[in-house]
Amino acid sequence: MSQVARQAARGTALLAAAHGSLTLSGFLVALLLARGLGPESYGIYGIIYSFLLTSELIGRLGIPQAVSRLIAERGAAEKGLEACGVTLTMLVYAGVFALFWAGAPWVAGAFELPRENGAALLRLAALDIPFYGLFFILGHILNGRRDFMGEAVATIVYSVAKALGVVLLFGFEVTIGGALLVNAGASALGVAFACWRTGAGTFALNVGFRRPILALAVPVALATTGNQLLQSLDLWALNAFGDHVLRTTKGLYVAATNLARMPGLVAFVMTAVLVPSIVRARADGDTRTVSSTICGASRFMAIVLLPVTGIVAFEGGPILSLLFSPDYAAGAPILAVLVVAHGLLNTAFFTLCGVLLAVGDERSSAVIALSAASFAALLAPVLVALFGAGGAAAGALATAGMAALATGAALHRRVGWFIDGTAVLRALLLTGLVCAASMLWKTEGLYLLLELVCLGLAYLAALPLVRLVTRADLDPFLPQRPASNEV
């Protein structure tokens, strides 16, 4: 196994652990806020946070991803590249903050937020924008350096701070405003650690590398815009065009969406490791490592995403009741559709977009993402008007499926067949057995946790038996034998 592949495997484990903490934090935050706010207020918080996060992600304008890729290509010698990335990011996010602040009243009206404080809550949410912008760029600098440990710890600091902040809210009063302040504070703590890890030199004002950064950032920004709109348009359409839908139902949709998106963190893990690793291997002319890395990623995603999607789809009602409260169990049919749309298809789509970036085909990624988002923008309002929340979920499923297929076809044209078909088939069969067992073993409440743990352990134990996990997969994490000096 090459050094790049070995480092990629270890990086995947580190970032998987970090994003695992982010997943647990997200579950805890969603659970506490859903219980503390109730379905109606939680629906309001959900639309505000969705608009904030989408604005922050689109507002990257591709700069952090471009900086990460250029650092991976050129190495750490050109420190001015990192400083230029930070300078450009600070300028861009200052503009995003100003636009978000000024447009708050219009957004509050468009999404039917409460008239008395909707704009004020949006402006409170905007406090997170400059901190999260810095967190993005510093994390991508660490990623470009392939300092996966530093990136992982920064993510853990952010996730733990956010969870603890929401827990502390319960000692006072759980409000939408308090939750938004906690979000900004967690980002600030994440920035503080990332600053220490990257060093002070990254904050020197520098625009000398703006041309290569912006040349790569433009198509990446277009792809990111399409990606984020595709992930959010169903929820936005439900709020903007679902006048006939109860606020309580919208709250159920927010809860189902948050749960369905959790597997999407796999995409962040995969792209965070795949992009710099593939870029480095391509720069070295190591096409074999490029192919094996992409194929290994498809196998890993099948192993992780298929059982998670199946279990959440079949056990949606009990899971919503356990995590949020019995009031949210009615959202189970919506969750079954959304976990396939967001949890499986959108995760695959986002990951494949990242791989296209790594192999130098960011234009195809941008075209597909914007086309899918445009189609969703036309389809979602119609389906919401006709079928309400169910229509919004169906639209998300249709557009995510089209986007994933188109991106897979584009990558196939670029690198050839990249899916380990045998592994996917085995993972599907094993997932079917696990889902069948879950249907036979009906539990609720805390007993559901016991059921999920047992099914998870059984699934993990079966992976080596069906050769979905082999010794070669564990090799990067095992002690290496010292090189022999014999001739």
N, C-alpha and C positions, 0 to 999 in steps of 0.2 A: 504494500500500500504506500502511495506517495506521501510526502510530508504534507502537501496541501490537503489531500484527502483526509489524512489523519487529523490535521488541525481542524478541518471542517467537521469531522465527526465529534471531536471534543467540544468544538464551539456549539454544535447543535445541542449537546447534552447540557452545557452551561446555560444557553439561552432558553432551552426547554424548561430548565429548573426556574429561571428567572420569570419567564412568562407563565409558568405554572403558579408562581406566587401572585402574579398579576391576575390570573384567572380566579384564584381563591379570594383575592382581595375584591375583585369585581363581583363575585358571588355574594360575599359578605356585605359589601356596600349596597348592592341591589336588594338583598334580603332585608337589611335594616331599614333602608329608606322606604321600601315598599310597605313594610309593616308600620313604620313611624308616620308616614305621610298619608297612607290610604290610597286606593286606586285612582281617585280623581286628581289629587295633588301630585301623585307619582306620575300620572300622565303628563301633567304640566312640566314637571321637572325633566321628564324624559325627552320632550320635544325641545326644551331649551338646551339640554346637554347634547342632544343629537345635532342641533344646528351649530353649537359651539365647536364640537369635535370636528364636524365636517369643514367648518370654516378654517380651523387650525390645520387640518390635514391638506386641504386644497391650498392654503396659504403658504405651504412650504415652497410652492412653485418649482419643485424638483431640485432645489438647491442642495438640501442635505444628501439626497441620493447621488447627485452628480459629484459632490465632494467626496463621498465615500468611495465611489468607483474610481475617481482620479487618484485618490490616495493609494488605493489598492494597486493601481497600475504603476504609479511612479515611486511608491515607497514613501517612507517618512522623511526623506531628505529635504523636500521642499516645504518647510514649515509655513511659508507665506501662503500656501494654498489653504491650509487650515484657517489661518487668520482671515483670509479673504472670505471664506465660507461663513465664518461667524459674523463678519461685518455686513455682508449682504443679507444674512438672515435677520439681523437686528433691524436693518432698514425696512425689510419687507414686512416683518411682524409689527413694526410701529405703524405702518400703513393699514394692516389688517385690523389692528386695535382701533384705529381712528374710524375706519369704515363701519366696524361692528358697533361702536359706540353711537355714531351718528345715525345708523340705520335701525337702531333698536325699536323706536316707535313703529316704524313701518312693518318690521318683522313680527312684532307683537300683534298687530292688527291682522296680518296675513295668516298667522297660525292660530288665531282666535284665542290668544292668551288673555288672562284677566285684565280688564281695562285699568283697574286701579293700580296695579304694580307690575304688569307684564314687561314694560320697557325697563323699569328699574331692575328687575331680576336679570334681564339680558345684559344690562350694563355691569351688574355685579359679576355675572359669568365671564365678562370680557377681561376681568383682572387676571385670568389664567393665561391669556394669549401670549404676552411677552415671555413669561416663564416657560411655557410649554414650547414656544419657538426655540428658545435656547436649549432646552432639553433635547429636542429633535436633533439640532445640528451637532451638539456635543456627543450625543450617542452615536451618530453616524460617523463622526471623526474617529471615535474609539473603534467602530466597526471597520472602517477603512484600514486602520492600523492592525486589524485582526486582534485587538485587545478585547476578546470576548468576555474575559473575566470582568474587566472594568465596566463594560456595557451591561453585563448581567447584574452586577451589584447595584449599579445606578437604577436599573429597573426595579430591583427588589426594594431599594430605599423608597422610591416613589410609591410603589404599591402598598408597602407596609404603612407609610405615613398616611396615605389616603384612608386605609381601613381603620387605623387607630383614630384618625380625626373624626370619622363618622361614629365610631363607638363612643367617643367623648361627647358627641352631640347629645347622646341619650342621657347624659348627666345634667343637661340643661333643657333644651327644647329642640325637637327635630323640626326644622323648617327648610323650605327650598333654598332660601338665602344662605342659611348656615351650611348646607351641603355644597353650595357653589363656592363658598369661601374655603371650605376644607379642600376642595379640588385645586384651587389656586395655591394654597399652602403646600400641598403635597408636591406640586410641580416645582415650587421654589426649593424645597429640600432636595429633590432629585437633581436640580441644576447645581446646587452647592456641592454635592458629591462629584458630579461629572466635571465641574470646574477644577476640583482638586486633582482628579485623575488625568485630565488632559494637560494641565499646566497653564501658567499665566500667559505664555506666549501666544496662545490661540486667540487672545483678546486684543492683540495689537491691531489697530486700524490698518486695513490693507485691502486694496481693490485691484491689485496688480494681476490677479489670476481670473478676473471677471469674465473674460472672453471664453476660455475653455470651459469654465463652470456653466455659464449661461447657455453656451451652444449645446451642451448635453442636457441642461436643466429644462429647456423648453419642451421637448417631446415627453420628458418624464412628468413635467407639470400637467400636460394635457392628459396623459394616462391616469395620473393621480386624481385629477378632477373628475374624469369619467368613473373611476373606481368608487370614489366616495359618494358621488351622486347616485350611482347605481345601488349603493348600500343603504341610502337614506330616503330615496324618493317615495318608496311605498308608505313610510311613516309620515312623511311630509304631506303626501297626497291625502292620506286619511284625515289629517288635521285641517288641511286647506279646503278640501272638497267634500268632506264627510259631515255635512251639517246635520244629516239625519242619524248620525251615529252618536250614541250616548258617550259622555265623557268617561264613564266607567269602563265602557268597552274599549275606548282608546287607551285607558290605563292598562287593561289586560293585554292589549297589543304591544304596548311598551315593555311590559314584563316579559312577554313571549319573545320579543325581538332581542332584548338583552340576553336572555338565556340562549337563544338560537345563535347569537353571534360569538358566544364563548369559544367554540372550536376554531373561529377565525384567527385566534391568537397563534395557531399553528403556522399560519401564513407569515406572520411577523417573524417567528423563529426561523422558518425555512429561508425566507428571503434575506434575513439578516446574516445568515451563514452562506447561503448559496451565491449571492451576488459577488462579494469579495473573493470567495474561493474560486468561482468559475472565471472571474476576471483575471485572477492571478495565474490560473492554469492556462488560460488562453494566451496571456502575455508570454508565458514560458513555452508556448507551442505544444502543450501537453493535451492533445485532443482526447486521449484515452481517459484521462482523469475527468475532463469535462463531461463525457458521455456517461461514465460510471457514477459521477456525482448526481447528475440529473435523474438517472434511472433509480439510484438509491433513494432520492428524494420522493419519487413517485411511490415507491414501495412503503416508505415511512408514512406518507400521508394516508395511504390505503389502510395500513395497520392501525393508525390512530383515529382517522375520521369516520370510517365506516361503522365500527361498533358504537362510537359515541352518538353518531347520528341516529342509528337504529334504536338504541336504548331510549334516547330522549323522545323520539317520535312515538314509541310504544308506551312509555311511562310518563307522558307529558302531564297528565292531570295530577297524579301523586307527587311528581317532582315540583310542580308549581305550588301545590298546597304546602309541601314541606318547606320550600325555600322562601316563599312569600307569605301566604296564608291561604286558608280554604277559599277565601273570596276570589282568588285568582285561578282556581281550578277550571273555570269555564273557558279559559283561554287555551285549553289543550288542543282542540282541532286546529287553531291558528298556529300553535307551536309546532305541530307535526309537519305543516307545510313549510314554515319559516326555517326550521332546523335543516331541512334539505336545501332550501334556497340559500340561506346565509351561511349555515354551518358547514355544508359540504361543497356546494357549487361555487359560491362566492370565494370560499377559501382556496379552492383549486384555481379559480380565475386569478385571484390576486397573486398567488404563488407563481403561476405561469407567466404573468406579466413581469414579475421580478426576474425570472429566468430569461425572458426575451431581452430585458435591459442588459443582463449580464453578457449575453451572446451578441450584443450590438444591434439588436433589432427593436429599439425602443419606439420607432415610428409605427410599426404594426400594433404594438401595445396601445399606443395613443389612439390610433384610428378605431380599433375594436372597442376600447373603453368608451370613447365619446359616442360611437354609434349605438352601443348598448344603452348608454344613459339617455340618449335622445329618444330611443324607442320606448324606454321606461317612462320618460316624461310625458309621452303621448298616451301610453297604455294605462298607466296607473290611475289618472283622474277618471277615465271612462269606467274602469272596473270598480273603483271606489263608489262612483255614482250609482252603478247598477247593483253591486253586491256588498257594499260596505267593507268591513274589515276582512272578510273572506276574499273579496276581490283584490284588495291590496296585497294580501299574501300570495294569491295566485299570480299576480303580475310580477312580484318579486321572483317567484319560482321560474316563470317563463323567461324573463330577461337574464337571470343568472345562468340558466342552462345554455342559452344561446351564446352568452359571452364566454363561458368555459369551453364550449365546443370550438368556437372560432379561434380562441387563443391557443388551444391545443393543436389545431390544424396549422396555425402560423408557426408554432414551435417545431412541429413535425417537418414542415418544409425547410426549416433552418438547420436542424440537427439530426433529422431522421426519427425513427421510432424510439420513443423515450420512456414508454410505460412497460413495467415488468408485468406482463399480462398474467403469468402464472401466479405471481404473488397476489395480484388483485383478486383473482378468482378464489384463491385459498382464503384470503381475508373476507371475501363475501360469504363463503360457505361457513366460516367460523363465526362471522357476525350473525348469520341466520340461526345458528345453534344457540348463540347467546340470547338473541331476541326471543326465540321459542321458549327458552328456559324462563325468561322474564315474564312471558305471558302465562306460563303455568304457575309461577311462584308469585302470586299476587300479594303485595304488602302495601302498607301505608305508614305515614309518620316516620318515627325513628327506625322502625323495622325496615323501611325502604333503604335506609343507609346500609344496614346489614346485607340486604339483598344485593345492592349495587357493588359493595365491597367484595362479596363472594363471587359475583359474576365477573368482576374485574380481575380478581386473582386467578379465577379459572381460565379466563381468556389469556392472561399473561403466561400461565403455565403451559397452555396449549401451543403458544407461538413456536417454541423450539421443536415441538412434536411434528408440526406441519411444515417445518423448515422456513418459517417466516423470519425467524431470528437464528443466525448461525454464529459460530465462533468468529468468523471473519468480521461480523458486525461488532463484536465485543473487543476485537483486537486493539483498537486505538486506546481503550481504557485499561488494558492489562499491562503489567510491567514488561518492559522490553528487554530482551536479552542483549548483553553488551556485544558489540561487534567483535568478531574473532580476528586475531592478529595473524592467524596462520596463513601461509601462502598456498 
